Amino acid sequence: MNYLQYYPVDIVNGEGTRCTLFVSGCTHACKGCYNQKSWSFSAGVPFNHAMEEQILKDLKDTRIKRQGLSLSGGDPLHPQNITALLPLVQRIKRECPDKDIWVWTGYRLEELDETQQQMLPYIDVLIDGKFIQEQADPALVWRGSANQVIHRFTHID
């Protein structure tokens, strides 16, 4: 998996101060997408062990308290991205159980296949649905168009 951008301190993509990773690769090709450069799976640089370590280090940093990690893109739930992201979210929940994970995807919750569903136990907030330009509303919080749904999951250990 490649990623385009990593923000170690972000206050825009989810609640609180967060770390945000923008992954590469999306096949939805939504008209009006604000991040078309993320559509190509080869855009950006390879996600590697060093980047994973940096994310964990930042989440554990007590000087700047982060509420959690946001995954956007591209599409973090594209099947090609799950291979890299599933071990990452599993590790975050294991090593940083107090941190939440937010994910933006063009897939709707009910459309997720078995591979994609493996991510759900580790996701606290899922914003799903393709961006639909005709339903775009800048007043919406955490989403770009009115069809997109914010799902907040409660996980019981």
C-alpha positions in Angstrom: 0.0 0.0 0.0 1.1 3.5 -0.7 0.2 6.7 1.2 0.1 10.3 0.0 0.3 12.2 3.3 0.7 11.7 7.0 -0.1 14.4 9.5 1.2 13.7 13.0 -1.0 16.5 14.4 -4.4 17.1 12.8 -7.5 18.9 14.1 -9.6 18.7 11.0 -10.2 15.0 10.2 -12.2 13.8 13.2 -12.7 14.8 16.8 -9.9 16.1 18.9 -6.2 16.2 18.0 -5.3 13.2 15.8 -2.8 11.6 13.6 -4.1 11.3 10.0 -2.9 9.0 7.2 -4.1 9.6 3.6 -3.8 6.3 1.8 -3.5 5.9 -2.0 -5.9 4.0 -4.2 -9.6 4.5 -4.8 -11.8 3.1 -7.6 -15.0 5.1 -6.8 -13.9 8.1 -8.9 -16.5 10.4 -7.4 -17.3 13.4 -9.4 -16.0 16.5 -7.5 -13.7 14.5 -5.3 -11.4 16.9 -3.5 -8.5 14.4 -3.5 -8.3 13.0 -7.0 -4.6 12.6 -6.8 -5.3 9.8 -4.3 -7.1 7.6 -6.8 -3.9 6.0 -8.2 -2.6 3.0 -6.1 0.9 4.0 -7.1 0.6 7.6 -5.9 2.7 8.7 -3.0 5.2 6.5 -1.2 5.1 2.9 0.1 3.7 2.4 3.6 6.5 0.6 5.5 7.5 -0.4 9.0 9.2 2.9 9.7 5.9 4.8 9.0 4.0 2.3 11.2 6.5 2.9 14.0 6.1 6.7 13.6 2.3 6.5 13.9 2.6 4.5 17.1 5.2 6.8 18.5 3.0 9.8 17.7 -0.1 8.2 19.3 1.9 7.4 22.4 3.5 10.9 22.6 2.4 12.6 25.9 3.6 16.1 24.9 0.9 16.4 22.3 -2.1 14.2 23.3 -3.8 12.7 20.4 -7.3 11.2 20.6 -6.6 8.7 17.8 -5.9 7.9 14.2 -7.9 9.0 11.1 -7.6 7.0 7.9 -8.7 8.7 4.7 -7.6 8.7 1.2 -8.0 7.3 -1.4 -10.1 4.6 0.2 -8.7 2.8 3.3 -11.2 0.0 2.9 -10.3 -0.8 -0.7 -9.3 -4.5 -0.6 -5.8 -3.7 -1.8 -5.3 -1.4 1.3 -6.6 -3.9 3.9 -3.5 -6.0 3.9 -1.4 -3.1 5.3 -4.1 -1.4 7.4 -5.5 -4.4 9.3 -2.3 -5.1 11.1 -1.9 -1.4 11.8 -5.3 -0.9 13.4 -4.9 -4.2 15.3 -1.6 -3.0 16.7 -3.0 0.4 17.6 -5.9 -1.1 19.6 -3.4 -3.5 21.3 -0.8 -0.9 22.2 -3.0 2.2 22.5 -6.4 1.0 23.7 -7.4 4.5 24.7 -7.1 5.8 21.1 -10.0 5.8 18.6 -9.8 5.1 14.9 -11.8 7.0 12.3 -12.1 5.7 8.7 -13.6 7.4 5.6 -14.7 5.1 2.8 -16.7 5.3 -0.4 -18.2 1.9 0.3 -21.4 1.7 2.3 -21.4 -0.3 5.5 -23.8 -2.9 4.1 -21.6 -3.3 0.9 -18.4 -4.4 2.7 -17.1 -7.8 1.9 -15.6 -10.3 4.3 -12.1 -8.9 3.9 -13.3 -5.3 4.5 -15.4 -6.4 7.5 -12.2 -7.6 9.3 -11.5 -3.9 9.9 -14.8 -3.1 11.7 -13.9 -4.4 15.2 -11.0 -1.9 15.2 -12.9 1.1 13.9 -14.7 3.4 16.3 -16.2 5.8 13.7 -16.9 5.0 10.0 -18.0 7.6 7.6 -19.3 5.7 4.6 -20.7 6.4 1.1 -19.4 7.9 -2.1 -19.2 11.7 -2.3 -22.1 12.8 -4.4 -21.5 16.3 -5.8 -25.2 17.1 -6.1 -25.6 16.4 -2.3 -22.5 18.3 -1.3 -23.0 20.6 1.7 -20.1 22.5 3.3 -22.1 22.8 6.5 -21.9 19.0 7.2 -19.5 17.9 9.9 -17.0 15.2 9.0 -18.6 14.4 5.6 -18.8 16.0 2.2 -22.3 15.1 1.0 -25.6 14.4 2.6 -25.8 10.7 1.6 -22.7 9.9 3.7 -23.4 8.3 7.1 -21.4 8.6 10.3 -21.5 5.3 12.1 -20.2 5.2 15.7 -19.5 1.8 16.9 -19.3 0.6 20.5 -16.9 -2.3 21.0 -17.2 -4.6 24.0 -14.0 -6.4 24.9 
